[in-house]
Amino acid sequence: MSDIPSDLIARAQSGEAIALEQLVIGIQDRVHRLAIRMLADPVAAQDATQEILIRIVTKLSTFKGDSRFETWTHRVATNYLLTARKAIAADPGLSFQMFSEDLLDGLADEQAAAAEDHVMLNELRIRCTTAMLLCLDRDHRAAYVLGEILELDHSEAASILDISPANFRKRLSRARISVQDFTAASCGLANAKAPCSCRKRLPAAMKQGRIGELPSADLSDAPDFSRVRTLAAQVGKDVRAIKLQRATGDLRVPGDFRARVLSLTNRHEL
């Protein structure tokens, strides 16, 4: 069932300011969660979240209740992330081969690796698992995020992407195999024999300025590094990739977008 009350949606559609504010509060985290998975870059994800929320507010009258409101919200968000020029321009066009080579660049050996800082290691882990998805093309990435990470029903995810359930399952299967194979070959948390490990990667990531980009609020509810390492060791090889992908916390949007979004849509006087 929808966790956005139908009466709140109706009041927001009628233009009630308080209802619009509550609606934006109720959906901004789920929109950001999808955006950060599709774009990986925190700044680009925040920009996309704002643009998507503006679209949702301005298109609110077109929601007729034919589906769950969350399904409709995900459809608007996914359409933006797959087709908007800004979203396409933000895509780096990575491949798994390119990402593998990047991970190996500047690895410290075990002797020279910095002492473990679990906060920084945790951020590196989350940054790496989200960036890994950029190696999938956008269509397969969307299928993987909706079906495997957000765990939406396959029929609902297919509806969001406007494809048949059979085609969705094919996309999801191909994406799942690609992520599993790469994780098993390259991730030290999934495979102790993999060339890259967070501990060996951390010094280069710090030097390249890739740590410190995620606001602390985004990491506050993520399981810590040692817990994830233990979890990965306890589960079978076939599910390690998805366990690592899901172990990020809620990735809530930093701040509150309601005032900004409603101001930009001229739906609310600040």
Backbone as a ProteinNet text record, in pm:
[ID]
protein_1_A
[PRIMARY]
MSDIPSDLIARAQSGEAIALEQLVIGIQDRVHRLAIRMLADPVAAQDATQEILIRIVTKLSTFKGDSRFETWTHRVATNYLLTARKAIAADPGLSFQMFSEDLLDGLADEQAAAAEDHVMLNELRIRCTTAMLLCLDRDHRAAYVLGEILELDHSEAASILDISPANFRKRLSRARISVQDFTAASCGLANAKAPCSCRKRLPAAMKQGRIGELPSADLSDAPDFSRVRTLAAQVGKDVRAIKLQRATGDLRVPGDFRARVLSLTNRHEL
[TERTIARY]
83.4	0	86.6	30.1	101.9	124.1	242.5	265.7	241	194.9	151.3	-1.7	-63.7	-210.4	-279.7	-386.8	-458.5	-517.9	-560.8	-617.3	-511	-386.2	-276.9	-248.7	-251.9	-229.3	-338.3	-463.6	-575.5	-563.6	-526.7	-511.7	-396.1	-288.2	-174.8	-213.9	-291.1	-336.5	-424.9	-494.9	-581.2	-501.7	-372.5	-286.3	-267	-313.9	-298.1	-149.1	-102.3	41.5	98.7	29.8	81.6	88.5	-10.9	-11.8	101.9	129.1	240	372.8	388.5	510.7	526	419.8	425.3	452.3	398.5	420.6	567.4	626	767.4	853.8	822.5	897.4	886.4	767.1	743.2	812.1	847.7	905.5	1050.2	1103.2	1235.4	1345.9	1335.4	1439	1437.2	1317.1	1309.9	1360.4	1334.6	1384.7	1536.6	1592.1	1737.5	1802.6	1741.4	1794.4	1808.3	1711.3	1719	1822.7	1827.3	1920.8	2065.9	2098.8	2237.4	2281	2189.2	2222.7	2243.5	2168.9	2180.7	2297.1	2334.7	2436.8	2566.6	2560.6	2675.7	2732	2739	2797.1	2698.2	2738.7	2645.3	2588.9	2672.7	2624.8	2524.8	2558.4	2467.5	2336.8	2345	2224.4	2134.3	2193.9	2113.2	2047.2	2121.2	2063.5	1947.9	1970	1865.8	1744.3	1767.4	1656.8	1569.3	1632.1	1555	1474.7	1538.4	1468.5	1352.5	1372.4	1265.9	1150.5	1180.5	1074.4	994.2	1061.7	991.1	897.2	945.4	859.4	738.5	761.1	651.5	546.4	590.6	495.7	418.6	489	422	332.9	361.6	281	180.8	167.9	86.9	-57.3	-108.9	-248.8	-269.7	-161.1	-174.9	-183.2	-156.9	-168.8	-316.4	-363.8	-505.9	-537.5	-436.5	-461.6	-469.8	-425.6	-429.1	-321.1	-223.2	-117.3	-87.5	-2.6	41.9	111.3	99.2	165	315.6	369.8	512.7	557.3	472.9	505.1	512.8	415.2	412.5	534.1	567.8	684.4	812	828.9	946.4	947.7	830	823.9	871.3	824.3	868.1	1019	1066.7	1209	1295.5	1256.4	1336.3	1337.9	1224.3	1219.5	1317.6	1322.9	1419.4	1562.1	1592.7	1729.4	1775.4	1681.7	1716.6	1718.5	1647.7	1631	1675	1681.2	1714.4	1858.5	1881.2	2015.1	2116.6	2076.9	2168.1	2209.1	2113.2	2142.7	2233	2206.2	2288.5	2429.4	2439.6	2570.8	2652.6	2586.2	2656.6	2708	2665.7	2706.9	2848.2	2942.5	3081.1	3109.8	3012.8	3036.1	3140.1	3137.9	3232.7	3202.5	3303	3286.3	3349	3316	3375.5	3526.8	3574	3717.9	3784.1	3724.2	3778.1	3778.9	3670	3660.3	3762.4	3782.3	3881.6	4021.3	4054	4185.5	4200.9	4092.9	4098.5	4121.9	4056.7	4073.7	4217.2	4284.2	4420.5	4525	4484.1	4579	4615.5	4739.7	4786.5	4758.2	4728.6	4704.2	4828.5	4807.4	4917.6	4936.9	5060.3	5078.7	5039.3	5028.1	4978.9	5066.7	5196.5	5287.4	5269	5243.1	5235.6	5095	4995.2	4856.7	4834.7	4751.7	4725.5	4654.5	4674.4	4600.1	4450.8	4372.9	4231.6	4158.4	4093.5	4001.4	3864.4	3782.9	3659.7	3559.1	3565.5	3475.5	3510.3	3637.3	3679.3	3665.6	3696.8	3680.5	3534	3444.9	3302.6	3257.1	3305.4	3269.4	3324.9	3449	3508.8	3428	3386	3305.3	3175.5	3107.1	2979.6	3001.6	3105.2	3137	3167.8	3240.2	3279.7	3159.5	3073.6	2960	2859.8	2843	2751.4	2813.8	2944.3	3011.3	3015.9	3022.3	3026.5	2907.9	2793.1	2672.6	2682.1	2772.2	2790	2846.8	2899.9	2953.7	2843.1	2722.7	2606.6	2552.1	2501.8	2435.2	2310.3	2256	2149.9	2026.9	1989.8	1870.9	1890.1	2006.1	2031.8	2054.3	2113.5	2133.9	1999.4	1905.9	1773.7	1703.8	1714.2	1651.9	1712.9	1844.9	1913.4	1877.2	1875.5	1844.3	1701.3	1607.3	1466.7	1439.1	1491.9	1457.7	1543.1	1672.8	1764.2	1794.7	1809.4	1845.4	1721	1629.6	1506.6	1404	1429.4	1349	1201.6	1176.2	1038.4	989.8	862.5	801	833	862.4	905.4	800.1	673.6	567.3	562.2	580.8	581	701.9	819.5	940.6	927.2	867.6	846.9	754.3	650.7	558.6	630.2	716.9	791.9	877.4	940.7	1029.2	954.2	824.1	740	789.3	821	857.9	778.4	780.2	706.8	780.4	708.9	775.3	883.7	860.4	960.8	1088.8	1073.6	1191.5	1262.4	1183.9	1246.8	1330.5	1276	1350.3	1479.5	1477	1597.9	1702.6	1659.2	1752.3	1811.6	1725.3	1771	1870.1	1841.6	1930.7	2067.5	2069.7	2198.7	2276.6	2206.3	2273.2	2325.4	2245.6	2285.7	2411.6	2416.3	2533.5	2657.9	2643.4	2758.1	2812.2	2721.8	2764.9	2825.4	2763.4	2815.8	2954.5	2971.9	3100.7	3210.2	3178.9	3278.8	3313.9	3212.5	3235.9	3321	3289.5	3363.7	3509.1	3534.3	3670.5	3751.1	3685.2	3758.2	3744.8	3644.8	3618.1	3676	3763.4	3825.1	3727.9	3614.1	3514.4	3440.6	3429.4	3361.4	3457	3582	3681.3	3815.5	3860.2	3985.3	4105.7	4093.6	4204.4	4199.3	4097.5	4086.2	4201.1	4248.6	4363.6	4335	4211.6	4177.4	4109.6	4148.5	4078	4062.1	3962.8	3939.6	4062.8	4127.6	4243.6	4357.8	4379.5	4486.9	4447.5	4318.3	4269.4	4259	4239.9	4212.2	4316.9	4448.9	4546.3	4533	4514.5	4499.5	4369.5	4261.7	4132.7	4139.7	4209.5	4226.2	4308.6	4414.9	4501.2	4426.5	4336.9	4261.7	4138.1	4113.5	4000	3866.3	3866.8	3741.6	3673.1	3733.2	3674.1	3635.4	3522	3475.2	3367.1	3321.5	3218.3	3077.9	3063.2	2931.8	2909.6	2803.6	2775.6	2759.1	2798.5	2792	2650.9	2550.1	2411.2	2380.6	2444.9	2420.9	2474.9	2570.1	2636.7	2590.9	2508	2476.5	2403.9	2323	2249.5	2305.1	2422	2485.9	2556.2	2550.4	2625.3	2773.7	2847.1	2987.5	3070.3	3195	3280.4	3303.9	3333.1	3361.9	3240.3	3120.8	2998.5	2976.1	2999.3	2980.3	3082.4	3203.9	3307	3268	3214.5	3169.1	3052	2957.1	2840.7	2882.3	2975.1	3019.4	3083	3150.1	3215.8	3116.1	2997.8	2900.3	2803.9	2786.6	2687.7	2755.4	2675.4	2727.8	2776.9	2862.2	2922.1	2817.7	2706	2605.2	2525.4	2530.1	2453	2542.4	2673.3	2761.4	2748.8	2739.6	2733.3	2613.2	2495.3	2376.3	2375.7	2432.8	2443.2	2529.3	2637.9	2725.2	2656.1	2578.8	2509.6	2401.6	2337.9	2229	2278.5	2404	2455.5	2504.8	2417.1	2455.2	2375.6	2277.7	2186.4	2087.1	2009	1900.4	1946.2	2068.7	2118	2016.8	1976	1876.9	1933	1842.8	1883.9	1933.9	2049.8	2097.7	2013.6	1965.3	1884.5	1739.4	1665.3	1522.2	1494.6	1439.9	1420.9	1284.3	1197.4	1059.3	1048.6	1116.7	1104.8	1156.8	1272.6	1334.3	1246.4	1196.4	1115.7	985.2	916.3	787.4	803.2	915.2	941.8	963.9	1041.8	1072.9	951.5	857	735.6	623.5	653.6	552.6	426	444.9	327.4	315.5	410.2	407.7	480.4	422.7	487.5	579.8	708.7	802.8	792.4
-120	0	124.7	232.9	358.8	414.5	471.9	536.7	687.1	735	873.9	872.5	927.4	921.2	983.4	920.6	968.6	1107.4	1134.3	1266.7	1375.5	1341.6	1437.8	1467.3	1363.8	1383.3	1472.5	1445.6	1525.1	1671.5	1694.2	1831.6	1901.9	1828.5	1886.6	1920.1	1833.1	1859.5	1982.3	2010.8	2129.3	2256.7	2241.7	2357	2398.7	2317.6	2352.2	2353.7	2465.2	2484.7	2384.6	2364.1	2272.4	2130.8	2090.5	1956.3	1938.5	2041.3	2035.4	2019.5	2094.7	2082.5	1940.6	1886.2	1752.1	1647.8	1670.9	1576.1	1574.6	1693.2	1700.8	1635.3	1660.3	1597	1444.7	1397.4	1253.4	1180.2	1252.1	1183.1	1220.7	1326.5	1374.4	1270.7	1193.4	1093.7	980.7	935.3	825.1	870.5	996.5	1049	1057.1	1107.8	1118.3	980.5	883.3	747.3	689.8	716.5	670.8	750	881.6	966.9	934.6	913.2	886	752	657.1	526.8	535.2	622.3	634.8	722.2	819	917.1	904.2	848	826.2	955.6	1061.9	1187	1259.2	1291.2	1353.4	1486.8	1571.1	1702.1	1685.2	1600.9	1576.4	1515.6	1428.8	1365	1466.9	1561.4	1665.3	1755.5	1791.5	1873.4	1799.6	1671.1	1590.8	1576.5	1558.9	1546.4	1671.2	1787.7	1912	1920.2	1889.2	1895.4	1797.4	1678	1577	1621.4	1675.4	1721.3	1833.9	1921	2027.2	1965.6	1865.3	1798.1	1734.6	1669.7	1602.4	1703.2	1814.5	1915.9	1977.1	2008.1	2072.7	1975.4	1846.1	1746	1677.3	1726	1657.3	1637.5	1731.3	1721	1604.2	1552.3	1441.7	1306.3	1302.9	1175.8	1146.7	1035.2	1000.8	886.5	835.1	726.3	590.2	578.4	448.7	353.9	406.9	326.2	382.4	314.8	372.6	504.7	598.5	727.3	709.9	614.9	588.7	536.4	456.6	407.1	523.2	611.6	728.8	818.1	836.4	917.2	857.9	727.3	661.9	671.6	670	680.4	818.7	923.3	1058.4	1071.8	1020.9	1032.1	954.2	831.5	747.9	805	857.4	917.8	1033.9	1114.8	1226.6	1173.4	1076.5	1025.6	953.7	905.4	835.9	927.5	1039.8	1119.4	1264.3	1321	1463.4	1489.5	1599.8	1632	1640.2	1702.4	1715.4	1578.8	1488.4	1354.9	1278.1	1290.2	1221.9	1278.9	1412.2	1477	1439.2	1407.6	1371.3	1228	1150.4	1010.2	1000.8	940.8	938.1	833.4	746.4	644.8	542.2	500.4	401.2	262.7	179.1	36.3	-38.3	-165.3	-242.3	-252.7	-258.6	-262.8	-133.1	-20.3	109.8	122.8	79.6	91.5	2.2	-116.5	-207.5	-147.3	-87	-24.5	93.3	169	283.1	236.6	128	77	32.7	-17.4	-68.1	42.6	162.5	272.7	328.9	314.3	372.4	290.8	161.6	79	74.4	90	75.7	-72.8	-111.7	-250.7	-263.3	-384.4	-407	-338.5	-331.1	-271.7	-119.9	-58.7	87.6	142.3	54.6	100.5	167	271.5	345.9	258.6	289.6	220.4	238.5	138.5	141.3	254.7	337.5	437.6	395	337.6	274.5	374.5	500.6	601.1	626.5	651	675.3	550.1	434.4	309.3	287.2	324.9	307.7	399.2	524.6	613.8	562.4	514.9	460.3	342.4	255.5	139.6	182	279.8	324.5	395	479.3	547.6	446.6	341.9	242.7	161.8	118.6	37.4	116.6	245.9	325.8	357.6	387.8	417.9	296.2	178.5	55.6	45.4	96	85.7	170.7	270.4	352.9	273	155.1	69.7	2.1	0.1	-48.4	65.8	35.4	142.1	183.1	300.5	357.1	267.5	201.6	115.3	-2.2	-68.7	-182.4	-134.5	-16.5	39.9	65.9	123.1	151.7	22.8	-79.2	-207.3	-265.7	-257.5	-312	-234.6	-102.9	-20.8	-45.3	-45.1	-62.5	-203.4	-303.7	-441.1	-503.9	-473.3	-542.1	-462.1	-331.4	-249.7	-197.3	-136.5	-87.8	-199.2	-313.4	-434.7	-414.1	-340.8	-323.3	-451.7	-473.3	-584.8	-571	-683.2	-677.6	-617.1	-644.3	-585.7	-434.2	-389.4	-245.9	-179.7	-242.3	-186.4	-181	-284.6	-285.5	-172	-148.1	-38.3	96.3	112.3	236.6	262	157	170	160	135.7	124	13.2	-101.5	-220.6	-337.7	-449.7	-566.5	-630.9	-702.6	-773.2	-868.7	-933.6	-1026.6	-952.2	-836.7	-757.4	-703.4	-667.1	-620.1	-730.4	-850.5	-961.2	-989.1	-976.4	-997.1	-890.3	-764.8	-656	-676.8	-709.9	-728.1	-843.7	-951.6	-1067.9	-1033.5	-964.2	-927.3	-833.6	-735.9	-641	-712.4	-802.3	-874.6	-957.2	-1026.4	-1108.3	-1021.5	-906.5	-817.1	-765.5	-723.2	-670.5	-780.8	-898.1	-1010.3	-1050.4	-1061.4	-1103.8	-1003.1	-874	-771.9	-770.4	-776.9	-773.9	-892.2	-1010	-1130	-1122.5	-1057.3	-1050.3	-935.7	-826.1	-702.8	-651.1	-693.3	-634.9	-720.6	-662	-734.3	-773.6	-704.9	-744.1	-870.8	-891.8	-1009.8	-1125.9	-1093.6	-1196	-1154.1	-1225.3	-1189.9	-1193.3	-1262.7	-1273.4	-1165.3	-1081	-974.3	-875.2	-815.7	-725.6	-598	-550	-425.4	-455.8	-384.6	-388	-243.7	-220.1	-82.8	-27.8	-111.8	-65.7	-24.8	-101.7	-67.7	48.6	66.4	171.2	307	307.2	430.8	540.7	513.3	622.6	695	620	682.5	761.1	707.2	776.2	907.7	908	1030.1	1132.4	1087.3	1176.1	1236.8	1159.2	1205	1285.5	1304.4	1383.6	1315.2	1182.2	1108.8	1073.3	1110.9	1087.6	1222.8	1226.2	1351.6	1417.4	1350.3	1408.4	1377.5	1270	1234.9	1303.9	1384.5	1447.6	1342.7	1376.7	1279.1	1227	1309.9	1265	1148.4	1143.3	1034.9	903.2	907.5	787.6	745.9	826.5	804.9	673.8	628	504.5	387	404.1	295.1	202.9	71.4	-19.2	10.9	-5.2	31.5	-71.3	-32.5	-111.6	-252.2	-264.3	-396.2	-487.8	-430.8	-510.6	-560.2	-474	-514.4	-620.3	-604.7	-703.7	-840.2	-840.2	-965.8	-1024.3	-937.7	-982.9	-1047.9	-985.4	-1039.1	-1176.5	-1196.2	-1324.8	-1434.3	-1395.3	-1492.8	-1540.9	-1462.5	-1498.7	-1567.1	-1636.7	-1707.3	-1613.2	-1663.3	-1582	-1520.5	-1592.6	-1545.8	-1427.1	-1398.8	-1285.8	-1176.9	-1192.3	-1093	-957.4	-958.2	-831.2	-748.4	-811.3	-734.8	-696.5	-781.9	-745.6	-620.6	-613.3	-496	-373.2	-392.5	-279.9	-222.9	-308.5	-262.3	-206	-233.2	-194.5	-49.7	41.4	182.5	273.6	219	306.4	366.7	461.3	517.5	620.7	671.3	774.5	889.1	938.5	1046.7	1173.9	1253.4	1379.5	1472.7	1536.8	1631.1	1758.9	1802	1923.4	1896.6	2002.8	1996.5	2078.8	2013.7	2079.2	2146.6	2134.7	2178	2327.2	2413.4	2557.7	2594.5	2537.8	2568.7	2522.5	2400.3	2342.8	2418.9	2444.8	2512.9	2658.2	2719.3	2855.8	2857.8	2761	2757.1	2721.3	2651.6	2616	2716.9	2821.1	2926	2871.3	2765.2	2705.3	2742.9	2820.6	2849.4	2981.2	3066.8	3191.6	3165.7	3202	3182.4	3300.7
0	0	0	-52.5	-59.6	80	104.1	232.5	222.4	107.3	91.3	92.9	195.8	206.4	85.1	41.4	-77	-54	70.9	95.9	87.4	125.6	114.3	-32.6	-115.9	-259.4	-317.8	-281	-332.7	-290	-163.8	-115.8	-185.5	-210.7	-282.6	-425.7	-489.2	-626.1	-634	-525.9	-524.2	-497.9	-467.1	-447.3	-303.5	-208.3	-67.3	-30.4	21	44.7	143.2	255.1	356.9	302.9	226.3	168.6	68.2	-11.3	-105.7	-33.2	76.8	156.1	209.9	265.6	322.3	215	97.2	-12.3	-53.8	-67	-104.6	2.7	129.7	238.9	228.9	194.2	190.1	77	-30.9	-146.8	-175.2	-111.6	-152.7	-127	-18.8	8.4	-93.6	-130.6	-227.2	-364.6	-400.4	-527.4	-524.4	-414.4	-401.8	-402.9	-338.6	-333.5	-474.3	-558.8	-697.4	-775	-754.2	-828.6	-796.9	-669.8	-633	-688.4	-699	-757.3	-908.3	-972.3	-1117.9	-1159.2	-1073.9	-1111.3	-1032.5	-913.4	-824.8	-766.8	-844.3	-796.7	-704.5	-581	-485.9	-531.7	-593.3	-638.6	-752.8	-849.7	-962.3	-912.9	-812.1	-759.5	-689.8	-617.9	-553.3	-657.1	-760.5	-868	-935.4	-963	-1027.9	-937.3	-809.5	-714.3	-718	-718.7	-725.5	-854.5	-967.1	-1096.3	-1100.8	-1045.8	-1046.4	-957.2	-839.6	-750.6	-814.9	-889	-961.3	-1065	-1137.7	-1236.5	-1169.2	-1056.7	-987.7	-942.8	-885.5	-838.7	-955.5	-1065.1	-1179.1	-1257	-1247.8	-1318.8	-1227.3	-1105.8	-1006.6	-1051.3	-1128.7	-1173.6	-1268.7	-1328.5	-1424	-1354.5	-1224	-1151.9	-1129	-1184.5	-1180.3	-1084.5	-1017.1	-922.8	-987.7	-1112.8	-1180.9	-1129.1	-1057.7	-998.2	-859.6	-784.9	-657.8	-685.9	-593.4	-612.5	-618.4	-539.2	-541.5	-677.2	-741.9	-876.3	-973.7	-965.6	-1053	-1026.6	-898.2	-862.4	-921.7	-907.8	-964.3	-1116.9	-1178.7	-1325.2	-1370.6	-1303.9	-1337.9	-1315.5	-1202.4	-1168.8	-1267	-1297.3	-1387.7	-1527.8	-1572	-1704.6	-1714.5	-1608	-1606.8	-1611.7	-1529.6	-1519	-1645	-1725	-1848.4	-1970.4	-1964.8	-2086.8	-2076.6	-1957	-1944.6	-1987.1	-2053.9	-2103.1	-1989.9	-1877.8	-1764.8	-1712.2	-1702.3	-1649.8	-1745.7	-1874.6	-1973.8	-1974.1	-1964.1	-1964.8	-1841.9	-1731.2	-1608.3	-1609.8	-1709.3	-1715.4	-1773.3	-1700.2	-1748	-1854	-1883.5	-1985.7	-1944.9	-1819.4	-1769.5	-1825.2	-1825.8	-1852	-1734.6	-1720	-1611.4	-1628	-1752.2	-1775.7	-1729.5	-1765.3	-1723.8	-1571.9	-1508.9	-1363.9	-1295	-1348.6	-1293.3	-1299.5	-1413.1	-1428.4	-1333.2	-1313.4	-1221.6	-1077.9	-1038.8	-903.2	-876.5	-979.6	-962.7	-966.2	-1008.8	-1022.4	-885	-846.6	-720.8	-597.2	-611.6	-494.2	-405.4	-277	-182.2	-152.2	-122.7	-80.6	65.9	113.8	249.4	354.3	328.4	424.9	433	314.4	309.6	331.9	327.3	340.2	475.2	475.1	598.3	700.7	825.9	930.3	906.2	941.4	908.2	979.5	902.5	952.9	901.9	987.8	941.9	886.6	929.1	873.4	727.1	700.1	562	476.6	533.8	460.1	423.9	514.1	487.4	374.3	375.6	265.8	133.8	136.7	15.1	-35.9	55.2	16.9	-51.7	6.5	-50.7	-183.9	-190.2	-316.1	-426.2	-390	-490.2	-538.7	-446.6	-487.2	-570.1	-539.8	-621.9	-757.7	-759.3	-886.1	-977.2	-918.6	-997.5	-1093.2	-1049.3	-1132.2	-1257.8	-1258.5	-1377.6	-1493.8	-1465.4	-1571.3	-1651.2	-1596.9	-1672	-1756.8	-1876.7	-1951.2	-1875.3	-1904.6	-1821.8	-1813.7	-1923.5	-1920.9	-1825.6	-1833.7	-1745.3	-1601	-1586	-1452.6	-1385.2	-1459.1	-1403	-1361.7	-1444.9	-1410.8	-1284.2	-1273.1	-1156.4	-1030.1	-1039	-921.7	-875.6	-969.6	-932.3	-880.2	-950.4	-915.6	-808.9	-808.2	-718.9	-592.6	-604	-487.8	-416.5	-490.4	-429.1	-409.2	-471.1	-453.9	-488.5	-595.9	-640.6	-707.8	-698.5	-771.7	-919.7	-985.7	-1124.9	-1216.5	-1189.1	-1271.7	-1253.3	-1130	-1102.7	-1167.7	-1156.3	-1217	-1368.6	-1428.6	-1573.4	-1614.9	-1533.8	-1562.4	-1554.7	-1455.8	-1440.7	-1564	-1616.7	-1732.8	-1865.8	-1859.4	-1979	-2071.8	-2013.2	-2089.6	-2034.4	-2105.2	-2059.2	-1941.8	-1856	-1745.8	-1794.5	-1909.8	-1963.4	-2001.6	-2065.8	-2101.9	-1977.7	-1877.4	-1754	-1691.9	-1684.2	-1623.6	-1700	-1832.7	-1912.2	-1880.1	-1873.4	-1840.2	-1701.8	-1606.9	-1469.9	-1460.9	-1529.2	-1526.8	-1583.3	-1697.6	-1757.8	-1666.3	-1608.3	-1518.9	-1394.9	-1339	-1218.1	-1243.1	-1354.3	-1386.3	-1401.1	-1467.9	-1488.2	-1355.2	-1266.1	-1136.2	-1050.5	-1051	-972.4	-1020.2	-1151.1	-1205.6	-1172.1	-1187.7	-1158.8	-1010	-925	-780.9	-737.4	-789.1	-751.5	-795.2	-909.2	-962.1	-903.8	-864.8	-834.6	-692.9	-618.6	-487.3	-375.2	-296.1	-186.1	-76.9	-65.4	32.9	-9.8	-141.3	-192.3	-215.3	-239.1	-271.7	-212.7	-112	-44	-137.7	-250.1	-344.5	-453.4	-450.2	-550.1	-532.4	-642.5	-631.9	-553.6	-558.2	-489.2	-356.9	-254.4	-126.6	-80.5	3	49.6	120	198.2	273.7	180.5	74.3	-19.4	-110.1	-130.9	-221.4	-152	-21.3	51.7	32	40.5	24.3	-109.3	-219.5	-350.8	-359.1	-303.6	-306.7	-230.2	-117.1	-39.7	-117.3	-179.2	-256.9	-375.1	-436.4	-552.7	-513.7	-385.4	-340.5	-356	-356.6	-375.2	-244	-134.6	-3.5	55.1	123.8	182	99.6	-9.1	-94.8	-45.5	32.3	83.4	217.2	229.6	358.3	466.7	589.1	697.7	718.9	688.1	704.5	612.6	495.9	403.2	455.3	547.4	595.4	733.8	798.1	939.2	964.1	869.9	892.7	812.6	753.2	680	778.6	756.8	844.6	835.6	945.8	944.6	868.8	842.5	754.4	807.8	935.6	991.1	983.7	1004.5	996	854.2	756.6	617	578.3	623.5	593.8	650.6	772.6	833.2	756.8	717.2	641.6	511	439.9	310.8	327	438.1	460.9	496.3	542.3	589.3	482.3	374.6	272.6	155	73.7	-41.6	-149.8	-236	-341.2	-433.1	-453.8	-549.4	-498.3	-368.1	-315.4	-256	-260.7	-201	-270.1	-402.5	-475.6	-432.3	-425.7	-391.1	-243.3	-156.8	-15.2	0.7	-74.1	-68.1	-126.4	-233.9	-295.9	-205	-127.6	-40.9	91.5	126.5	258.1	258.2	219.8	209.4	300.9	372.2	444	346.4	394.2	313.1	210.6	225.2	133.7	122.1	238.7	242	178.9	125	65.7	176	156.8	258.3	254.5	366.1	369.3	336	318.4	291.7	167	63.3	-65.4	-79.8	18.5	-4.2	-36.3	41.8	18.9	-118.9	-154	-282.8	-399	-388.8	-497.6	-513.5	-403.4	-413.1	-454.7	-419.7	-464.5	-615.6	-664.2	-807.2	-892.3	-833.8	-908.9	-887.6	-809.7	-783.9	-721.5	-638.4	-576.2	-429.2	-381.4	-238	-212.9	-131.3	-92	26.2	11	120.1	217.6
[MASK]
++++++++++++++++++++++++++++++++++++++++++++++++++++++++++++++++++++++++++++++++++++++++++++++++++++++++++++++++++++++++++++++++++++++++++++++++++++++++++++++++++++++++++++++++++++++++++++++++++++++++++++++++++++++++++++++++++++++++++++++++++++++++++++++++++++++++++++++

